[in-house]
């Protein structure tokens, strides 16, 4: 589990098939093989690491559901290590499981994103959403789109400050909303 509070703005180095290499410094402190690091919101497992890099195997399912397959050498990426039980939960509960990709309509500070229609029911005014792994609060929610307000600090220390209209971003909606929907489905006549 993650909090959506980005620890480091690193970069994508390369990939050799499904093995992806990333350049980093801060998130490598205390990191070991088998640890989890979220990259633009995607939970990946560290399979190799060096002094200023680490690698993860990225499966086809992750490439289909996220923007990781679009990365080019040198692209900036958001990093966050998995939460320890002793950590503060400063953002919201983020699993690192991407629900879909959205398209930037208007860049920050009032970042507007076109979201896949199937995510509409989870996007509510003042609700939580992770965009490229960053914990944010929705406002101005309309059919298949929403806005999030970005403070200057977030614009400076995450990939969200460099996005332009047309860029794709990873979206993870609130996991609690998904569980509530699933639990209530039999009572609403839905079969999920």
N, C-alpha and C positions, 0 to 999 in steps of 0.2 A: 504494500500500500504506500501511497505517496500523499503529499499535502498540496501539490500544485505551486509550491514556492521554489522557484528555480535557484539552484545553487551556483551554476556556472554556465556561461555562454561559451561553448566549445566549438569544435568544427568537425565536419565529416571529412575524412581523409580519402578513403577508397573502399571499394568492395571487390572481392574475388568470389564471384558467385553469391552465395548466401552469407559469406563472412564479411562483416562490415567493420572498418577500423575508424576510430574517432580520436581526435586530439583533445587532451584534457590535462588539467593539473589538479585543481581543487577536489574534484569528485574522486580522484584516485587515492586521496589520503585515507588510509585505513580500509581500502577496498581490496577484496580478495576474489579469486576465481569463485564462481557460483553466486556472487552478490548480484543484486538487481539495480540497474540504473535506468531511469526513464529518459528516453531521447525524444524530444518533441512530444512527450506524453506517452510514448510507447515503452512499455516495460520490457527491457532486454536483459539477458543474463550474461555476465562477464565470463568469457571463455579463455581470454588471454589478456595480459596487460604488461606494459612496460613503464618506464619512468614518466613519459608524457603522452601515452596512448593506451587505448584498450580496444578489445574486439568483442563482437557478439555475432552469433549466428541468427540471421533474420529469415524466418520461414516464409513460404509463399503466401500463406494466410495473412500474415502481418503486412506484407507488401501490397496485397490486394485491398486491405482495409485502411491503409494509412498512406501518408505522403513520403515515407522513407525511400521508396523506390525512385523518387524524383530527385533525390539529393545528388548534387554535383560536388566534385572535389573542392574543398575550401568553403562550402556553404556553412553558415553558422547554425548551430543546433543548441537547444535547451537541454541541460542536464539536471537531474535530481536523483539523489540516492534514495533508496527505500527508507521508510520511517522505521525507527527503533521504538519499541514500546515506551521508552523513557522520554521521547521527543514531544515537543508541543505540536499540536495540530493547528498551525496558523492559517492554513488555507481551508480546504474542505477534503473529504475523503475521495481520493483519486486512485483508481485501480491500475492505471496504465494500460487499460484495454480500450482501444479506440473503437468508437461506435460508428464513425464515418468521417468523411472529409468534407469540409466546407470551402467556400470560395470567398476571398476578401472582396467586398463590394466597395467599401470606403476604408482607407487606412486610418490608423490611430491619429489622434488620441481617442476619438469616438469610433472605434473599430466596428464596422458593420460587416456581418458574415451571412452569406446565403448558405443555409444548412440543408441537408437531405430531408425531404418531406417526412420520412419515417421517424425523424427525431423531434418533429414539431411538438408532440404531446409532452415531451420532457422539458421543453424550454419555456420557463415562466418568468414573469417580471420579478426581479429580486432573487431568482433562483441561481444555483451554482452551475457552472459549466467550466470545463478545462479546454483551453484553446492552445494547441501545441504544448500541452502539459502545464499551462499557467492557470492557476485557480482564479476565476473571474466571476463577476455578478452580472447577470443579464439585465438589460433594460430595453425599452422600445422594441418589444417582441411582437413580430407580425408573422403571418403565415410563411414558414420556411426561411425566416431571417430574424436576426437579433443583433443588438449592439452591446458592446461592453466598453466602459470608460477606462482608459489606460492612463495612469499617472506617469509623470516624466521618468521616475525611477524604473518602472516596468518597461517603458519604451527603450530605455538605455541599456538594461541588463538582460533583455530577452530578445528572441527573434521577432517579436511582435512589432518592434520599432523599425524593422527593415522591410516589412511587407508592403506590397503595392496592390492596387486593384487587380484582380485576376489570379493572384497567388492562392495556392491551396494550403489549408491548415487542417491539422488533426483535431477532431472533436470527441470529447468524452462527456456524456451527460451524467447527471446525478444518479449514482447507483441505488440510492435509497428509493428514488422515484420508480426505478425499474422493478425493485423488489415489491414495493407497494402495489404496483400495477399487476404483477404476477399473482400476488396473494389475493387480490380482489377480483381477479378474472372469473373464477367460478361463480362468484356472487353477482356478476354482471352479465352472465350468460356467455362469456367468452371462453374459448378453449385454447389455452396456450401451452 
